[in-house]
Amino acid sequence: MLTVLIVSVVVLVVALGVLGYLYYKERSKCQKYKKGIAIQKVYLQNMSHDIRTPMNAICGFSQILCNSQIRDMLSEEEITEYGVIIQSNTDLLSTLVNDILDISDMESGKYKMNIGTCVVNEVCRNAIRTVKYRCPEGVNMYMTTDVPDTYTIQSDPKRVEQVIMNYLTNAEKHTDEGEIHVHVSLDENPGMVTFSVTDTGEGVSPENAERIFGRFEKFNTINGGTGLGLPICRKIATQLGGEAKLDLSHKGKGARFVFTHPV
């Protein structure tokens, strides 16, 4: 009788343990689901705003330039200015769409690398040329390098350029004055090419050093963007055998983002 009682107690304890585990597991799933729904809601709200803004600018200024009566009243400087606005917002919209497609390809495993010869300095200069027109007035964007112009690595040049561009675009959003500095080094991390983008903007607190590489994470809702640029940088860097991170040892004003790539 005592044996039966002991066995019953043990079975009851085990059953309660299993039920407790299942309850905890389901509760965790529920909390994750609720968190996912909340993130999705914020993401869709951000996307709606971020897509609508450039579309309105493109449509509005295109209508002005296409209306012959209004166009005749504009000066050449105004026509040029409106053309630049249309181009800028077209590029912004293209970036938003490309970010969404990239993250979708990463999820489905379709994100491919085309490995070839990558001229390190040329890739950085191309990235600067692509985004420099968006640089705020009064902010000096420039590049320095410790490697010769003939120096190459085996990589996907487009993906390396994409990481540098995303870093630069992020810096432009958060820097109102000072400088944005691109640097290439072989000495900072032996065996790696170290690309860095340093700005004099608002900076990032140490506790958010990892959070900013999370999907849809945005700590400044005023600036546009999907919150996908930095996560894409990290994914590309990882696939290329390197690392994308915030340099926590940087003590100056602003932030320093680093992308390392095997030589």
C-alpha positions in Angstrom: 0.0 0.0 0.0 2.8 2.4 0.9 4.6 1.5 -2.4 1.4 2.4 -4.3 1.1 5.7 -2.5 4.8 6.6 -3.2 4.4 5.7 -6.9 1.2 7.7 -7.0 2.9 10.7 -5.5 5.9 10.4 -7.9 3.5 10.2 -10.9 1.6 13.2 -9.6 4.7 15.2 -9.2 6.0 14.2 -12.6 2.6 15.0 -14.1 2.5 18.4 -12.4 6.0 19.0 -13.7 5.1 18.1 -17.2 2.0 20.3 -17.1 4.0 23.2 -15.6 6.5 22.8 -18.4 3.8 22.7 -21.1 2.1 25.7 -19.6 5.4 27.6 -19.5 6.1 26.6 -23.1 2.7 27.7 -24.3 2.8 30.9 -22.3 6.3 31.7 -23.8 4.9 31.0 -27.3 1.9 33.2 -26.6 4.2 36.0 -25.4 6.5 35.6 -28.4 3.4 35.7 -30.7 2.1 38.8 -29.0 5.5 40.4 -29.3 5.7 39.4 -32.9 2.3 40.9 -33.7 3.3 44.2 -31.9 6.6 44.3 -33.9 4.7 43.6 -37.1 2.2 46.3 -36.4 4.9 48.9 -35.7 6.8 47.7 -38.8 3.7 48.1 -41.1 3.0 51.6 -39.7 6.6 52.6 -40.3 6.6 51.1 -43.8 3.3 52.8 -44.6 4.8 56.2 -43.6 8.2 55.5 -45.2 6.8 54.5 -48.5 4.1 57.1 -48.6 6.5 60.0 -48.0 8.8 59.5 -51.1 5.8 58.5 -53.3 4.0 61.7 -52.4 7.2 63.7 -53.2 7.7 61.9 -56.5 4.1 62.3 -57.6 3.8 65.9 -56.5 7.0 67.3 -58.1 6.5 65.1 -61.2 3.0 66.7 -61.7 4.6 70.2 -61.4 7.3 69.4 -64.0 4.8 67.8 -66.4 2.4 70.7 -66.3 3.6 73.0 -69.1 1.9 76.1 -67.6 3.5 75.7 -64.2 6.8 74.7 -65.7 7.0 77.9 -67.7 6.8 79.9 -64.5 9.8 78.1 -62.9 13.4 79.1 -63.2 16.1 76.6 -64.4 17.4 76.4 -60.8 13.9 75.4 -59.5 13.5 72.8 -62.3 16.9 71.3 -61.4 16.1 71.3 -57.7 12.7 69.5 -58.3 14.5 67.0 -60.5 17.0 66.3 -57.7 14.2 65.9 -55.2 12.4 63.4 -57.5 15.7 61.4 -58.0 16.5 61.4 -54.3 13.0 60.1 -53.3 13.1 57.5 -56.1 16.4 56.2 -54.7 14.9 56.2 -51.2 11.9 54.2 -52.4 14.2 51.8 -54.3 16.3 51.3 -51.1 13.2 50.5 -49.1 11.9 47.9 -51.6 15.4 46.4 -52.0 15.7 46.0 -48.2 12.4 44.2 -48.0 13.4 41.9 -50.9 16.8 41.2 -49.4 15.4 40.2 -46.0 12.8 38.0 -47.8 15.6 36.3 -49.8 17.6 35.8 -46.6 14.6 34.1 -44.9 14.0 31.8 -47.8 17.7 31.0 -48.4 17.8 32.5 -51.8 20.3 35.3 -50.9 23.3 34.4 -53.1 26.8 35.7 -53.2 28.7 36.2 -56.4 32.3 35.8 -55.4 35.0 37.4 -57.6 37.7 40.0 -57.5 36.9 43.0 -55.2 39.0 46.1 -55.4 38.7 47.4 -51.9 39.3 51.1 -52.3 37.2 51.3 -55.4 34.2 49.7 -53.7 34.4 52.3 -50.9 34.6 55.2 -53.3 31.6 53.8 -55.3 29.6 53.6 -52.1 30.4 57.2 -51.2 29.6 58.5 -54.7 26.2 56.7 -54.6 25.0 58.3 -51.3 27.0 61.5 -51.0 24.2 63.7 -52.6 22.1 62.8 -49.5 24.7 64.0 -47.1 23.4 66.9 -45.0 24.8 70.3 -45.8 27.7 71.1 -43.6 28.7 67.5 -43.0 32.0 66.5 -44.6 32.0 62.9 -46.0 35.5 61.6 -46.9 37.6 58.5 -47.1 41.1 57.5 -45.9 42.8 54.2 -46.6 45.9 52.3 -45.5 45.8 49.9 -48.5 47.0 50.6 -52.1 44.4 51.2 -54.8 45.5 47.9 -56.4 44.7 45.8 -53.3 42.0 43.2 -53.9 40.2 40.5 -52.0 38.0 37.6 -53.1 34.5 38.6 -52.3 31.2 39.8 -53.7 31.9 43.5 -54.6 28.2 44.4 -54.7 27.6 43.0 -51.2 30.6 44.7 -49.7 29.5 48.0 -51.3 26.0 47.4 -49.9 27.3 47.2 -46.4 29.4 50.4 -46.7 26.4 52.2 -48.3 24.1 51.0 -45.5 26.5 52.3 -42.9 26.8 55.6 -44.7 23.1 56.0 -45.2 22.6 55.3 -41.4 25.3 57.9 -40.6 23.6 60.5 -42.8 20.3 60.1 -41.0 21.9 60.7 -37.6 24.5 63.3 -38.4 23.6 67.0 -38.7 27.1 68.5 -38.4 30.7 67.5 -38.4 31.9 64.6 -40.6 31.3 61.1 -41.8 34.6 59.3 -42.2 35.2 56.0 -44.2 38.5 54.2 -43.4 40.1 51.0 -44.6 42.7 49.2 -42.6 44.7 46.0 -42.6 46.3 46.5 -39.2 43.3 47.0 -37.0 42.4 43.3 -37.2 45.2 41.1 -38.5 44.1 38.8 -41.2 41.1 40.9 -41.9 40.3 44.0 -44.0 38.6 46.4 -41.6 36.1 48.9 -43.1 34.8 51.5 -40.7 32.3 54.4 -40.9 32.6 57.0 -38.2 30.2 59.9 -37.7 29.8 62.8 -35.4 26.1 62.3 -34.9 23.9 61.5 -32.0 25.7 58.2 -31.3 24.4 54.9 -29.9 24.2 53.9 -26.2 26.2 50.7 -25.2 23.0 48.9 -24.1 21.6 49.3 -27.6 24.8 48.1 -29.4 23.2 44.8 -30.3 19.6 45.9 -30.5 20.3 48.1 -33.4 21.2 45.0 -35.4 17.8 43.5 -34.8 15.1 43.6 -37.4 12.8 46.6 -37.5 14.7 48.2 -34.6 14.5 52.0 -34.8 15.3 54.3 -31.9 14.6 57.5 -33.8 11.1 57.4 -35.5 11.6 60.8 -37.1 14.2 59.5 -39.6 13.0 57.4 -42.4 13.9 53.8 -43.0 12.7 50.3 -42.4 15.1 49.3 -39.6 16.4 46.5 -41.9 19.7 48.1 -43.1 21.9 47.1 -40.2 20.5 43.6 -39.9 21.2 43.1 -43.6 24.8 44.4 -43.0 25.3 41.8 -40.3 23.9 38.9 -42.4 26.1 39.9 -45.4 29.2 40.2 -43.2 28.5 36.8 -41.6 28.0 35.1 -45.0 31.3 36.6 -46.2 33.1 35.2 -43.1 33.4 38.5 -41.3 31.6 40.6 -38.8 29.4 43.8 -38.6 29.3 45.6 -35.3 29.2 48.8 -33.4 32.7 49.8 -32.1 32.1 50.1 -28.3 35.7 51.3 -27.8 35.0 54.5 -29.8 35.1 57.4 -27.3 34.5 60.3 -29.6 31.3 62.0 -30.5 28.9 60.0 -32.6 29.3 56.3 -33.6 31.8 54.0 -35.3 30.5 51.0 -37.3 32.9 48.3 -38.3 32.8 45.7 -41.0 35.6 43.1 -41.1 36.3 40.8 -44.1 38.9 38.0 -44.3 41.8 38.8 -46.5 
